[in-house]
């Protein structure tokens, strides 16, 4: 039997990694876990029968042994992988990044303001994931400080630049995609082809959005930001349309 393709999704927080993991996990030939190195616990694949991977304590004590269990527990899938976010388990991140047998997908979000607001909402409410039925916790009102926004964008940019630097230095290829493109069937087919699986299956997104389409519903100083950021690269992001809340299967046959 051919060994399954191994992959990892590298992403900054609030860039759509839960959505992407959910879409890939809906494919019958892909075992896509979520945040296996999340500090809060081992977040394995949702809605799929899979072998136990062990506790967070065991994972943190020996990340290498944990990764061996992940790769050896594909359960017949043609591709097996998971996401790892900025700041999660540096030893595991470094090992994965330098392992040429693991395919790398870099997931970004073009709209840096929405990524910042989404992370602020998650940090203040403690709700980092929302699945069916959607989480009903209320949304806080947020005043965006420009200095905080710029620091957040710079942090994420440095993270991706660091990933690319290592991949280039080690002669590895990688795939990039964006949160804003995840509703595009052509983009999903491109990702599936990269994983070596077919695209004739409906991919039902299990997660639901928490941040509103209208930033003004949560950002108290939106007009102030519009004036201050008008002549900066952030200006166009203030009123860009966001990816809608995907509730229907994609790639339906």
FIGU-462153 format. One line per 5 residues: for each residue z, x, y of C-alpha. Coordinates in nm, 4 decimals. Layout:
N
Z,X,Y  ...
//
This chain:
253
0.0000,0.0000,0.0000  -0.0928,0.1292,0.3446  0.2051,0.2238,0.5594  0.2546,-0.0111,0.8556  0.1629,0.0984,1.2044
0.4742,0.1951,1.4009  0.4966,0.1126,1.7681  0.7423,0.1040,2.0553  0.7236,-0.0788,2.3872  0.8642,0.1224,2.6783
0.9550,-0.0958,2.9748  1.1688,-0.1117,3.2852  1.3980,-0.4171,3.2983  1.2448,-0.7516,3.3971  0.8860,-0.6481,3.3331
0.8140,-0.9032,3.0600  0.9286,-0.7157,2.7507  1.1027,-1.0203,2.6001  0.7854,-1.2237,2.6489  0.5660,-0.9544,2.4944
0.8011,-0.9067,2.1989  0.8024,-1.2825,2.1441  0.4237,-1.3061,2.1533  0.3787,-1.0160,1.9132  0.6552,-1.1461,1.6891
0.4678,-1.4758,1.6524  0.1873,-1.2907,1.4733  0.2276,-1.3091,1.0937  0.1226,-0.9463,1.0460  0.3591,-0.7992,1.3077
0.7334,-0.7485,1.2772  0.8351,-0.7042,1.6394  1.2044,-0.6613,1.7043  1.3455,-0.6946,2.0534  1.5941,-0.4484,2.2051
1.7124,-0.2563,1.9013  1.8904,-0.0074,2.1292  2.0338,-0.2628,2.3694  2.3903,-0.1550,2.4588  2.5124,-0.5075,2.3812
2.3908,-0.5019,2.0217  2.1022,-0.4657,1.7789  1.8511,-0.7321,1.8849  1.6251,-0.7691,1.5839  1.3210,-0.9948,1.5440
1.3795,-1.3593,1.6290  1.2906,-1.6270,1.3770  1.1880,-1.3800,1.1079  1.3598,-1.2963,0.7818  1.4133,-0.9215,0.7872
1.6453,-0.6693,0.6305  1.9749,-0.5986,0.8096  1.9465,-0.2861,1.0228  2.3166,-0.2146,1.0628  2.5670,-0.2315,1.3450
2.5379,-0.1026,1.6996  2.8153,0.1463,1.6234  2.6240,0.2901,1.3274  2.3062,0.2955,1.5345  2.4695,0.4903,1.8154
2.6402,0.7312,1.5781  2.3112,0.8287,1.4109  1.9981,0.7049,1.5963  1.7692,0.9026,1.3651  1.9008,0.7322,1.0517
1.8800,0.3966,1.2277  1.5129,0.4543,1.3132  1.4402,0.5432,0.9508  1.5849,0.2058,0.8476  1.3698,0.0299,1.1067
1.0475,0.1917,0.9870  1.1289,0.1419,0.6181  1.2165,-0.2267,0.6633  0.8778,-0.3661,0.7647  0.8881,-0.6374,0.4995
0.5161,-0.6188,0.4275  0.4080,-0.6377,0.7922  0.1009,-0.4412,0.8974  0.2727,-0.3296,1.2181  0.6430,-0.2859,1.2975
0.8000,-0.2030,1.6308  1.0415,-0.2924,1.9068  1.1092,-0.2460,2.2756  1.3310,0.0086,2.4456  1.4155,-0.0259,2.8124
1.4877,0.2202,3.0893  1.8378,0.3624,3.0470  1.8797,0.2722,2.6796  1.9851,0.5442,2.4321  1.8354,0.8611,2.5734
1.8346,1.0411,2.2373  1.6351,0.7655,2.0690  1.3998,0.7312,2.3666  1.3269,1.1037,2.3662  1.2697,1.1135,1.9902
1.0370,0.8142,1.9975  0.8455,0.9457,2.2951  0.7745,1.2759,2.1207  0.6924,1.1309,1.7789  0.3120,1.1187,1.7428
0.3398,0.8840,1.4435  0.4711,0.6082,1.6730  0.2236,0.4309,1.9002  0.3401,0.3821,2.2579  0.2820,0.0818,2.4794
0.3886,0.1093,2.8435  0.4585,-0.2325,2.9930  0.4696,-0.2605,3.3707  0.5021,-0.5340,3.6299  0.2731,-0.5083,3.9296
0.4938,-0.7173,4.1553  0.7880,-0.4913,4.2310  0.9627,-0.7488,4.4485  0.9683,-1.0063,4.1691  1.0924,-0.7431,3.9240
1.3764,-0.6610,4.1641  1.4686,-1.0268,4.2222  1.4554,-1.1019,3.8500  1.6860,-0.8103,3.7730  1.9285,-0.9217,4.0448
1.9359,-1.2746,3.9000  1.9987,-1.1425,3.5482  2.2702,-0.9026,3.6641  2.4544,-1.1710,3.8621  2.4331,-1.4456,3.5988
2.4590,-1.2307,3.2864  2.1566,-1.4123,3.1421  1.8985,-1.1522,3.0409  1.7101,-1.3659,2.7887  1.6256,-1.7359,2.7795
1.4706,-1.9049,2.4779  1.4180,-2.2628,2.3635  1.6046,-2.4598,2.4750  1.5903,-2.2872,2.8161  1.9160,-2.1569,2.9602
2.0583,-2.4009,3.2157  2.2689,-2.1593,3.4211  2.2086,-2.2007,3.7924  2.0272,-1.9395,3.9966  2.2080,-1.7445,4.2687
2.0806,-1.7105,4.6230  1.9879,-1.3504,4.6978  1.9513,-1.1570,5.0196  1.7122,-0.8684,4.9534  1.7972,-0.5438,5.1310
1.4829,-0.3399,5.1879  1.6576,-0.0118,5.1024  1.7690,-0.1567,4.7682  1.4183,-0.2840,4.6963  1.2627,0.0555,4.7687
1.5210,0.2389,4.5553  1.4554,-0.0011,4.2684  1.0786,0.0467,4.2925  1.1182,0.4247,4.3135  1.3476,0.4248,4.0091
1.0927,0.2360,3.8013  0.8034,0.4504,3.9240  0.9931,0.7669,3.8307  1.0671,0.6231,3.4863  0.7017,0.5569,3.4067
0.5935,0.8895,3.5555  0.8417,1.0638,3.3271  0.7062,0.8836,3.0219  0.3492,0.9722,3.1108  0.4421,1.3347,3.1756
0.5849,1.3769,2.8257  0.2950,1.1948,2.6607  0.0403,1.4097,2.8430  0.2306,1.7304,2.7669  0.2453,1.6434,2.3960
-0.1196,1.5373,2.3777  -0.0542,1.1736,2.2911  -0.2527,0.8639,2.3797  -0.0860,0.5415,2.4824  -0.1702,0.1850,2.5806
-0.0728,0.0220,2.9084  -0.0497,-0.3443,2.9935  0.1103,-0.5548,3.2653  0.3339,-0.8581,3.2703  0.0865,-1.0403,3.4921
-0.1853,-1.0027,3.2245  0.0070,-1.1422,2.9282  -0.1456,-1.4896,2.9625  -0.4983,-1.3466,2.9377  -0.6386,-1.3931,2.5843
-0.8671,-1.0909,2.6287  -0.5675,-0.8708,2.7113  -0.3711,-0.9986,2.4122  -0.6684,-0.9285,2.1857  -0.6805,-0.5747,2.3237
-0.3123,-0.5233,2.2377  -0.3558,-0.6723,1.8903  -0.6588,-0.4521,1.8220  -0.4517,-0.1498,1.9244  -0.1967,-0.2585,1.6625
-0.4659,-0.2948,1.3985  -0.4240,-0.6691,1.3405  -0.6507,-0.9689,1.3848  -0.6435,-1.2156,1.6733  -0.7108,-1.5445,1.4946
-0.3520,-1.6671,1.5080  -0.1778,-1.8829,1.7701  0.0893,-1.6844,1.9527  0.3555,-1.9223,2.0788  0.5769,-1.7669,2.3493
0.9420,-1.8411,2.2592  1.0997,-1.7237,2.5852  1.1237,-1.9178,2.9102  1.1235,-1.7898,3.2661  1.4416,-1.7877,3.4700
1.3129,-1.6809,3.8108  1.1313,-1.9534,4.0074  0.7631,-1.9390,4.1002  0.8630,-1.9761,4.4662  1.0617,-1.6716,4.5753
1.1892,-1.8702,4.8721  1.3952,-2.0793,4.6297  1.6275,-1.7840,4.5669  1.5556,-1.5223,4.8375  1.7397,-1.6206,5.1538
1.5603,-1.3790,5.3869  1.2008,-1.4160,5.2682  1.0531,-1.4589,5.6167  1.2524,-1.1630,5.7455  1.1126,-0.9567,5.4589
0.7609,-1.0761,5.5344  0.7865,-0.9452,5.8888  0.9502,-0.6157,5.7935  0.7172,-0.5412,5.5012  0.3921,-0.6690,5.6505
0.2377,-0.3242,5.6924  0.3733,-0.1758,5.3693  0.2476,-0.1891,5.0092  0.5169,-0.4509,4.9413  0.3707,-0.6950,5.1921
0.1075,-0.8427,4.9627  0.3613,-0.8899,4.6837  0.5714,-1.1384,4.8784  0.3397,-1.4326,4.8257  0.1453,-1.3323,4.5145
0.1329,-1.5940,4.2425  0.3518,-1.5096,3.9471  0.2709,-1.5462,3.5800  0.3437,-1.9111,3.4931  0.6037,-2.0132,3.2384
0.3967,-1.9962,2.9200  0.4800,-2.2933,2.6995  0.1575,-2.3382,2.4976  0.0337,-2.1152,2.2161  -0.2161,-1.8480,2.3143
-0.5144,-1.7378,2.1045  -0.5199,-2.0694,1.9186  -0.7950,-2.0580,1.6520
//
